[in-house]
Amino acid sequence: MKFSCWWRLVALLLCSVVAYAGPESAPRSALFVPIATFDVIAGNGSAVAEIIDVSKNGKQAIYTDADNNQIGFIDISRPRQPMGTGVLDVPGEPTSLAIAGQYILVAVNTSPEFDNPAGQLLVIHRLTRRTLVSYDLGGQPDSIALSPDGNYAAVVIENERDEDENNGLIPQAPSGGLLVLQLQGNPRHWSLVPINLSEVMGVAFAGGDLEPEYIDINERNQAVVSFQENNHLAVIDLVKYKLVGNFSAGSVMLTNVDTAEEDLINLDSSITKRREPDAVAWISADQFATANEGDYEDAAGNEGGGRGFTIFSSRGDLVYESAEAFEHLLVSAGHYNEGRSENKGVEPEAVEFGVYGQDQLLFVASERSNAVAVYEVSNPKHPDLQQVLPTGIRPEGLKAIPKRNLFLVGTEADAADSGIPTMVNIYKRRAVKRARYPRIVSADDANGLPIPWVALSGLIADPYDNSTLYAVSDSFLAEGFIYTIDASTKPAVITDRIQVDSSGLSAPPDLEGITIGPDGTFWLASEGRSGTRPNAIIQTDSLGNVLQEITLPDAFAETARNNGFEGIAVTGKAGAEVVYVAIQRAWPNAGDTDRVNTKIGKYAVQSEEWTFVHYPLESEGAGGWIGLSELTLLPNGEFAVIERDKGWGPTTGLNAELKAVFKIDLAQADFRPYVAGESNLVTIDKSLLVDALPFMARRSIWTAEKLEGFAVNRRGKTFFVTDNDGVDDAPGETLFFSLGNLRSFSLD
């Protein structure tokens, strides 16, 4: 089997044990680890944190909140304990900002309508937060950048198109432009100088309507500007206020990518796309990188977006093209967002560059897959992947802070109903044995393509091989899969994927639990959905062929709600198995007075008899409803269940308070048949086995809701996995971890 780039990275990291070099310096082999997450909603009352910059000493971060017409302030002098220090109202939508010493330059969109664009450049004193001067920009601004020497600022005037007018096609007057300021003397005396872009207008696609998107400035005081919808790039000499070069961003051919949104990740298409770069970042005096997000659908219905990043020379020479490699990387890491396949895939939107010690690092953010890839680009023809960092939802604002070995990511979306806010993620670069994320990746399949996976749910250890686990994915994908995991490495590696043949089932399965029978067959728990899919026990062979489907007795099935089968365990001999299933939440009915506790079912294969007990759930707290997410047979014959709440993270909305494993004795439990209209079931006892919440809180950027899988191998080593919801209104981070041996949990 051919393994992916991740497998080679694993081998490299396992060999790179290094010594810590101090609080503000790091050796060449250092890596980033997340150290804090700032909740901009709870911390500052903000809505978003889109574009972010930091003061020269790296101790204050300031971000744009376009939703609230504000900019927000964060004290990061203690980066592990970021503190919100308030917000400042601005007279419109802040699109970008930059910190120039004691001043904050804020580009503000004040346009009353698309065909009447307007904007201001505010110069605000950073300490007093007083606006010293406001410049009329004559149009709607987007990006602003400062020169490394601090002498120049440049503002792109996008004058974005109205996507509801003429199907969003350009040209749509007025055209955008570029303004340059010399930052010398009193800000009240600065002057804005427009750059003549007529040469670009003459050669770019729809050049009569330039829509510059992003700008960055190098050490030569040259600015590179992206014209996203025009699929063009230009280089401007700021000292001479002169255009010195421009060229098309061109197109890229992508092979083995997913272009259909059918709730399956199929890397089976080849397409050619206009790159349409969004963010740009110089990586040297002569070369820059672009994030090829795409934003335009032409009259023929062809949509742009290169799904990766490109490195160009300032003359327009192609130095490096990632093509589909960036997207494949995120597929391997479980961060692929299937819901964007038909559009622009992972949508790389932001790039940032920073020199950390000897390392020249390029950061590339995927807006739709909630991750940042870090590359070493001292050889720009061959970027070297260092690691992937998890982020909040829709990362856009990236800021390298090399002098403090920090890196910041601002995100522009939340899932407030779930308790996931817009956030600023803070990472520290330091010496570690290996990258802490991803904790699980996939190998390449026989065709050299990464094995697709998301939303891991149930987990079980191989009964004979201590290094092998099996997992299932839930109904986020249209078909159910069984994954083989090599847990002997860090990160763990998914080495194989088997599709469960659903053709003979009552409905496509929602696989939430997996176990292995005495004859080596798989037993799967499929969670039902009221009116469309029954709760079912599914037995398959090693190839995913269904051997039998077992559903609940009618009287009990009639009480079913959507939160059904979530875990499964099997005891007994082949042909006479006893199958246990955990039901996530209570299914109360008119005659059953127990409306708090859920049930565990027992199915005797030989007699085809169903019996049940009540399981006592913990009381609800700030984390919302409580339910079960796993059922695991322990080596001593007892069982373990995951009991968890609905909460995410530590502060906003629903708070994560319960992510734990409890021990129960089902062998001695008094299981009884379910009788409609009666409360005849016995409630079993339980005891806490291990609280996983402290580990999850320390190791994740925002504590995940769904601790879904728990397995124990023959030696007693424990394994856990979280469900990342397929990056759908969720950060997408997957935690795969061990909390040691069961002996450390005082198991009898």
WOHU-V861441 format. One record per residue. N is the residue number from 0. SS is DSSP state (a for helix, b for strand, c for the rest). OMEGA is omega in degrees with one decimal (NA if undefined). Layout:
# WOHU-V861441
n/ss/omega
N/SS/OMEGA
N/SS/OMEGA
This chain:
# WOHU-V861441
n/ss/omega
0/c/177.4
1/c/-179.0
2/c/-175.5
3/c/177.0
4/a/178.2
5/a/-177.6
6/a/177.1
7/a/178.6
8/a/177.5
9/a/-178.9
10/a/179.0
11/a/-175.2
12/a/179.4
13/a/-179.5
14/c/-170.3
15/c/174.8
16/c/-172.6
17/c/-179.7
18/c/179.3
19/c/-170.6
20/c/177.1
21/c/-171.4
22/c/-174.9
23/c/176.1
24/c/-177.6
25/c/178.7
26/c/-174.6
27/c/-175.5
28/c/-179.9
29/c/-179.2
30/b/179.2
31/b/172.2
32/b/177.0
33/b/-179.4
34/b/179.8
35/b/172.5
36/b/179.0
37/b/177.8
38/b/-174.1
39/a/177.6
40/a/-179.7
41/a/-173.7
42/a/-176.4
43/a/-175.5
44/c/-178.0
45/c/175.0
46/c/-178.3
47/c/172.3
48/c/-167.3
49/c/179.9
50/c/-172.5
51/b/174.8
52/b/-178.7
53/b/177.2
54/c/-175.9
55/c/179.7
56/c/175.9
57/c/-174.6
58/c/176.3
59/b/175.5
60/b/178.7
61/b/-174.9
62/b/176.7
63/b/173.6
64/b/-175.4
65/c/-178.3
66/c/-177.2
67/c/-175.4
68/c/-177.1
69/b/162.7
70/b/-176.3
71/b/-174.9
72/b/177.9
73/b/172.6
74/b/179.1
75/c/176.8
76/c/168.9
77/c/-169.1
78/a/176.2
79/a/-179.3
80/a/-179.2
81/c/-177.8
82/b/174.3
83/b/-179.3
84/b/170.9
85/b/-178.2
86/b/178.2
87/b/177.3
88/b/174.2
89/c/-171.0
90/c/-179.5
91/c/-177.1
92/b/178.0
93/b/-177.6
94/b/180.0
95/b/174.1
96/b/176.7
97/b/-179.7
98/b/179.1
99/b/-179.4
100/c/-178.6
101/c/-176.7
102/b/169.7
103/b/176.3
104/b/-175.2
105/b/175.1
106/b/-173.1
107/b/176.0
108/b/178.9
109/c/-174.5
110/c/175.4
111/c/179.8
112/b/-174.6
113/c/-176.0
114/c/175.4
115/b/-173.9
116/c/179.5
117/c/178.9
118/b/179.6
119/b/168.5
120/b/179.0
121/b/171.3
122/b/-173.6
123/b/175.9
124/b/-172.0
125/c/-176.5
126/c/-179.1
127/c/-178.6
128/c/175.7
129/c/175.5
130/b/-177.1
131/b/-178.7
132/b/176.6
133/b/179.7
134/b/174.6
135/b/-176.6
136/c/177.8
137/c/179.7
138/c/-176.3
139/c/-178.0
140/b/172.5
141/b/-174.2
142/b/174.1
143/b/179.9
144/b/175.4
145/b/175.2
146/c/-180.0
147/c/179.9
148/c/176.9
149/c/-176.0
150/c/-173.9
151/b/166.9
152/b/178.3
153/b/-178.0
154/b/175.1
155/b/177.1
156/b/-172.4
157/c/-171.9
158/c/-171.6
159/c/-176.4
160/c/173.6
161/c/-175.8
162/c/176.1
163/c/-179.9
164/c/177.3
165/a/-180.0
166/a/177.9
167/a/-177.3
168/c/172.5
169/c/14.1
170/c/170.7
171/c/-179.1
172/c/1.0
173/c/178.2
174/c/176.5
175/c/-178.2
176/b/-177.7
177/b/179.0
178/b/-178.4
179/b/175.9
180/b/166.9
181/b/-174.0
182/c/-179.0
183/c/179.3
184/c/-177.8
185/c/-178.8
186/a/-179.9
187/a/-177.9
188/a/176.5
189/c/178.6
190/c/178.8
191/b/-179.5
192/b/177.8
193/b/177.9
194/c/179.0
195/c/-179.2
196/c/-176.8
197/a/179.1
198/a/177.3
199/a/-179.3
200/a/-177.3
201/a/-174.5
202/a/-176.7
203/c/173.7
204/c/-177.8
205/c/-174.5
206/a/176.5
207/a/177.9
208/a/177.9
209/c/176.0
210/c/178.3
211/b/-171.6
212/b/-170.1
213/b/-177.2
214/b/172.0
215/b/-173.9
216/b/-179.0
217/c/-175.9
218/c/176.0
219/c/-174.8
220/c/171.5
221/b/179.0
222/b/169.9
223/b/-176.8
224/b/174.3
225/b/172.9
226/b/-166.2
227/c/-178.7
228/c/179.1
229/c/-179.2
230/c/-173.1
231/b/178.1
232/b/179.0
233/b/177.4
234/b/-175.5
235/b/172.1
236/b/-175.5
237/c/179.8
238/c/-178.9
239/c/-178.1
240/c/-170.2
241/b/172.4
242/b/-178.9
243/b/177.6
244/b/174.4
245/b/-176.9
246/b/177.3
247/b/174.2
248/c/174.1
249/c/-178.0
250/b/179.2
251/b/175.2
252/b/-179.7
253/b/177.8
254/b/177.8
255/b/173.8
256/b/-179.5
257/c/-178.9
258/c/-179.1
259/c/179.2
260/c/-178.6
261/c/179.6
262/c/171.4
263/c/178.6
264/c/-179.0
265/c/-178.9
266/c/-170.4
267/c/-177.9
268/b/172.4
269/b/-177.8
270/b/171.8
271/b/-174.0
272/b/167.1
273/b/-177.7
274/c/-178.8
275/c/-176.4
276/c/172.2
277/c/-177.9
278/c/176.2
279/b/178.9
280/b/174.0
281/b/174.2
282/c/174.0
283/c/179.4
284/c/-173.1
285/c/-175.9
286/b/179.5
287/b/179.3
288/b/176.9
289/b/172.2
290/b/-167.7
291/c/-175.8
292/c/-173.1
293/c/-178.7
294/c/-170.8
295/c/172.7
296/b/-174.6
297/c/-174.9
298/c/178.7
299/c/-179.3
300/c/179.0
301/c/-177.8
302/b/179.3
303/c/179.4
304/c/-174.7
305/c/175.4
306/c/-179.8
307/c/178.3
308/b/-177.5
309/b/171.5
310/b/178.2
311/b/164.5
312/b/-179.8
313/c/177.7
314/c/178.8
315/c/177.6
316/c/176.8
317/b/-179.3
318/b/-179.2
319/b/175.0
320/b/-179.5
321/c/-177.2
322/c/-176.3
323/c/-174.6
324/a/-179.6
325/a/179.1
326/a/178.1
327/a/177.4
328/a/-177.7
329/a/171.2
330/a/-179.4
331/a/-179.1
332/c/179.8
333/c/-175.9
334/c/-178.0
335/c/-179.8
336/c/-175.6
337/a/-178.4
338/a/178.1
339/a/-174.2
340/c/-175.4
341/c/-177.6
342/c/-173.5
343/c/175.8
344/c/-175.3
345/c/174.6
346/c/173.0
347/b/-173.6
348/b/-172.7
349/b/171.6
350/b/178.8
351/b/-178.7
352/b/175.8
353/b/177.6
354/b/-179.6
355/b/-175.4
356/c/178.5
357/c/-173.6
358/b/175.5
359/b/-168.2
360/b/174.1
361/b/179.0
362/b/-179.4
363/b/-176.0
364/b/173.6
365/b/-177.8
366/c/-172.7
367/c/179.3
368/c/170.0
369/c/179.4
370/b/174.8
371/b/174.7
372/b/-178.3
373/b/-178.6
374/b/169.4
375/b/-170.8
376/c/175.2
377/c/167.7
378/c/-172.4
379/c/176.4
380/c/-177.7
381/c/176.9
382/c/-175.9
383/b/179.9
384/b/177.2
385/b/-177.3
386/b/172.8
387/b/-178.9
388/b/174.4
389/b/-179.0
390/c/168.5
391/c/-173.7
392/c/177.0
393/c/177.3
394/b/177.9
395/b/-177.5
396/b/178.9
397/b/177.6
398/b/174.2
399/b/177.0
400/b/-173.8
401/a/-175.0
402/a/177.9
403/a/-177.9
404/c/-180.0
405/b/174.1
406/b/-176.8
407/b/175.1
408/b/173.0
409/b/-178.8
410/b/-172.1
411/c/-179.5
412/c/177.0
413/c/168.6
414/b/-168.7
415/a/-178.9
416/a/179.6
417/a/-177.7
418/c/178.1
419/b/-176.5
420/c/161.3
421/c/-171.7
422/b/168.5
423/b/178.6
424/b/-178.3
425/b/-179.0
426/b/177.8
427/b/178.0
428/b/-178.8
429/b/-178.5
430/c/175.3
431/c/-179.1
432/c/-177.7
433/c/176.3
434/c/-179.4
435/c/178.3
436/c/-4.1
437/c/177.9
438/c/175.1
439/b/-180.0
440/b/177.9
441/b/172.8
442/c/173.5
443/b/175.8
444/c/-177.1
445/c/178.9
446/c/179.6
447/c/-179.0
448/c/-179.3
449/b/177.1
450/c/-177.1
451/c/175.6
452/c/169.6
453/c/166.9
454/c/176.5
455/b/-176.1
456/b/-177.2
457/b/-175.4
458/b/176.0
459/b/177.6
460/b/174.1
461/c/-176.3
462/c/-176.3
463/c/-175.8
464/c/-175.7
465/c/-177.0
466/c/-173.5
467/b/174.0
468/b/173.4
469/b/178.9
470/b/173.5
471/b/174.8
472/b/-173.6
473/c/-171.8
474/c/172.0
475/c/172.6
476/c/-174.2
477/c/177.4
478/c/178.8
479/c/-178.7
480/b/171.4
481/b/-176.4
482/b/173.4
483/b/-174.5
484/b/169.6
485/b/-175.9
486/c/-177.2
487/c/-177.7
488/c/172.3
489/c/-0.9
490/c/172.0
491/b/-173.8
492/b/170.8
493/b/-173.4
494/b/-178.4
495/b/177.9
496/b/179.3
497/b/176.4
498/b/175.8
499/c/-179.0
500/c/-175.6
501/c/-172.4
502/c/-178.3
503/c/-177.9
504/c/178.8
505/c/-179.9
506/c/174.0
507/c/-171.5
508/c/169.6
509/c/-170.5
510/b/-178.5
511/b/-179.5
512/b/179.3
513/b/170.8
514/b/-177.3
515/b/-178.9
516/c/-177.8
517/c/178.7
518/c/177.6
519/c/177.2
520/c/176.7
521/b/170.9
522/b/-172.6
523/b/174.0
524/b/178.3
525/b/-177.3
526/c/-178.8
527/c/172.6
528/b/-172.3
529/c/175.3
530/c/-176.2
531/c/-174.5
532/b/-179.9
533/c/165.9
534/c/-171.9
535/b/165.8
536/b/-178.4
537/b/174.9
538/b/178.6
539/b/171.1
540/c/-174.6
541/c/179.1
542/c/179.0
543/c/176.9
544/c/-176.0
545/b/177.5
546/b/175.6
547/b/175.6
548/b/-176.1
549/b/-179.8
550/b/-176.8
551/c/172.7
552/c/-171.8
553/a/-175.6
554/a/179.6
555/a/-179.2
556/a/179.7
557/c/179.8
558/c/-170.0
559/c/168.2
560/c/-176.2
561/c/-177.2
562/c/-172.7
563/c/-174.3
564/b/-178.8
565/b/179.8
566/b/-176.7
567/b/176.1
568/b/-176.1
569/b/171.2
570/b/175.7
571/c/-178.0
572/c/178.9
573/c/-177.9
574/c/178.1
575/c/-178.1
576/c/168.3
577/b/-175.3
578/b/177.7
579/b/176.5
580/b/176.6
581/b/176.2
582/b/-168.7
583/c/-175.1
584/c/-179.2
585/c/172.3
586/c/-177.1
587/c/174.1
588/b/-170.6
589/c/-176.5
590/c/-178.4
591/b/-173.9
592/c/-178.8
593/c/-177.9
594/c/-178.4
595/c/-173.6
596/c/177.2
597/b/-175.1
598/b/169.0
599/b/-178.2
600/b/178.5
601/b/-179.4
602/b/177.0
603/b/-173.5
604/c/-174.4
605/c/-178.0
606/c/-177.7
607/c/-177.0
608/b/174.6
609/b/171.1
610/b/-170.6
611/b/167.4
612/b/173.3
613/b/173.8
614/b/-177.0
615/c/179.0
616/c/173.4
617/c/178.4
618/c/179.3
619/c/175.6
620/b/-179.0
621/c/-178.7
622/c/178.3
623/b/-173.3
624/c/-180.0
625/b/177.4
626/b/178.2
627/b/-179.1
628/b/-179.1
629/b/173.7
630/b/-172.2
631/b/174.2
632/b/-179.6
633/c/-176.7
634/c/-177.8
635/c/178.6
636/c/173.5
637/c/-176.3
638/b/175.9
639/b/174.3
640/b/166.7
641/b/174.0
642/b/-174.3
643/b/174.5
644/b/-176.8
645/c/-169.1
646/c/173.9
647/b/165.7
648/c/-174.4
649/c/-166.5
650/c/-168.3
651/c/172.6
652/c/176.9
653/c/-178.0
654/b/177.0
655/c/-179.6
656/c/-176.0
657/c/171.3
658/b/-168.4
659/b/174.8
660/b/177.9
661/b/-179.7
662/b/178.1
663/b/179.4
664/c/-178.6
665/c/-179.1
666/c/-179.1
667/c/-175.6
668/c/-179.9
669/c/178.1
670/c/-179.4
671/b/175.9
672/c/175.4
673/c/178.5
674/c/-178.0
675/c/176.6
676/c/-179.9
677/c/176.3
678/c/-173.3
679/c/-173.3
680/c/-179.1
681/c/176.1
682/b/-177.6
683/c/175.5
684/c/176.8
685/c/174.5
686/b/-178.3
687/b/176.3
688/b/178.6
689/b/174.8
690/b/-177.9
691/c/-173.5
692/a/-179.1
693/a/178.6
694/a/-178.6
695/a/-179.2
696/a/-179.3
697/a/-169.0
698/a/-177.4
699/c/178.9
700/c/178.6
701/c/-169.9
702/c/-174.7
703/c/176.4
704/c/-162.3
705/c/164.3
706/b/-166.3
707/b/-173.3
708/b/176.5
709/b/179.9
710/b/178.1
711/b/179.1
712/c/-174.8
713/c/-179.4
714/c/178.9
715/c/178.8
716/b/-177.1
717/b/176.7
718/b/179.5
719/b/173.1
720/b/175.8
721/b/177.7
722/c/-175.9
723/c/177.7
724/a/177.1
725/a/179.6
726/a/-178.2
727/c/-174.8
728/c/179.0
729/c/180.0
730/c/179.2
731/c/179.5
732/c/173.7
733/c/173.6
734/c/172.8
735/b/-171.0
736/b/173.5
737/c/172.5
738/c/176.0
739/c/-175.1
740/b/178.4
741/a/180.0
742/a/179.6
743/a/179.1
744/a/179.9
745/c/178.4
746/c/179.1
747/c/NA
